[in-house]
Amino acid sequence: MERTLVMIRHAKSSWANPLQSDFERPLNDRGEHDAPMMGERLKKNKLIPDLIIASTAKRAKQTAKKIAKEVGYDHDKIVWNETLYHCIPSVFEEVLYEVDDNTKTVFIVGHNPGITDFVNHLSSKFKTDIMPTCGIVACKFDAQQWNEFNGADKKVFLFDYPKKEI
């Protein structure tokens, strides 16, 4: 079965309140604009999730909800996963191993630096110095189960971000 994984870094967050915890930082104006725009781009690329999994940090939750709205995904069905908050790359894999095998397309909304490290190991043909805020990396692979992800031959077919010329 062909499967699709779409990795999304949360949109730009606000540093306006220096006393606010990192976990509670909301999106700034640019993030409020970029998240729906990137959701529109995902929809134009016919990338519609069967499942969205997102970090529980405020900026990731806001990003996931805005993208969900644009791609027609019910935001009440987003799976909130606290282990995605500033996780190491292997945690993304562990989260994927728990996905129901009937699910074909998964979006994961997370944070740097883990998300950059993770996407840089998807394929030897893809590398980025940094996953930009609200950046998207999508890959396809064939596997019967999500727990075959690590050994599957993955093809990155989309790298997009708000400031990219389209």
N, C-alpha and C positions, 0 to 999 in steps of 0.2 A: 504494500500500500504506500502510495506517495504521501508524505507528510510535509507540513510547512511549519517552520518556527520563525516567528517575527520577534526580534529583540528590540525593545524601545527604551531609550534612556528618558527619564522624566524631563519635562520642559524646564525652562529657566526659572529659578526660584528667587525669592526676595531675601535680601540681607538688610532690609530697612530697620528691623528691630534687633539690635545687637544682643539683647538679653534673651531673645527667643532661642529655644533649643533647636538643634539641627533637625531633629525629627519633626518638629512642628512648623518648619519654614514652609510658607505657602508659595504658590506661583507668583511671579511678578507680572507686570503688564505684558511683557514680551512672551512669557510662558503662557499666559491666558490667550494670546493670539496664536502662538505657534502650535499648541496641542490640537485644536480643532482643524487647523490648516493641514497638519500632518495626517490627521484622521481622514480628511478629504483625499489626500494623495494616496493613502492606503486603499481607499474605496475605488479610486480611479484605476489603481493597479489590480483591482479585483481581489484584494486581500481582505477577506472577511473571516473573523475568528469564529471558531466553534467554542473557544474558551479563552478568557483573558485572566491572567494571574498577575497580581501586582503587589509591590511592597506596600506596607501599611503606613509609611511616612506620608505626611500631608501632601507634599508636592507630587509624589508618585500617584497617590489616590486621585488627586485632581486631574493629573494627566490621563490616567486610565479612564476616568469617567468622561472626559471631553473626547477622547479618541473613540470610546465605545459609542457615544451619541452619534458621531459622524459616520461610523460604519454600520450603524443599526443594531448594535449589540445591547441587550438589556443590562444596564449598569448594576442592577440588583443581582445579576448572575456573576459578577466579577468575583474571583476568588482572591481574598486578601491573605497574603502570606508574609508574616513578620520576619521570617528568616531571609527574605530578599533585601532587607535594609542593610546596605553596605556589605553585602556578602562576598565571599570569595567565589571564583568561577565554578568550583565543583558543586556549590549549592544550587546553581541553576540546573545542573544535570540531575541532582537529587530530586528537585521539584518536578522535572519532566518525567522522571521514572514513576511518579505517582499519578500521572495523567491517564485517564481511561483510554484504552486502546481503540475505542470507536471514534475518538477525537482526531480529526485530521489536521486542523490548523490552530496553533496556539500562539497567542501574543503574551509576552512577558514584559512587564514594566519594572525597571530596576534602576540601579545607581552605578556611577563610576566609583572607584576604578575597576571594580569587578566585571562590569558589563563589557568594558573595552577588552579586558583580558580574555573574557569568554568568547566574544565574537572573533577575536584574532586567532582562535584555535578551531574555528569551524571548518576552515579550508586553507590549504597551503597557498591558494591563489588569492586570498583576501587578507589584507592587513590595513589597519588604520592607526594613526598615532594616538588619537583620542576619539571616543564616541561623543559627538557633539550633543548638547542638550536637545532633547526631543529628536535625536537621531534614531534612525531605523536601519536595522540589518535583517534581511530575510534570507532564509536558506530552505532548500528542499532536499529531501532524502527519502530513500525507500527503506521501509522497515515494517515488520508486522506488529511490533510493539514499541512503545516509547522507551522501554529499557534497553533497546538496541541502539539508541541514539549515539552513544560514544563510538561504537565501532562502525557506524554507517558512513558511507561516502557522501558528504554534504556538499551542495553547490550553492554558494552565495549568489543570489540573482538580483538583489536590491540593496543599495546603500544610499539612503536619502536623509536629508536634514534640512532644517528651515532655510538656511542661507545658501543652499545648493541651487545653482542655476538650473531651471527646468525648461 
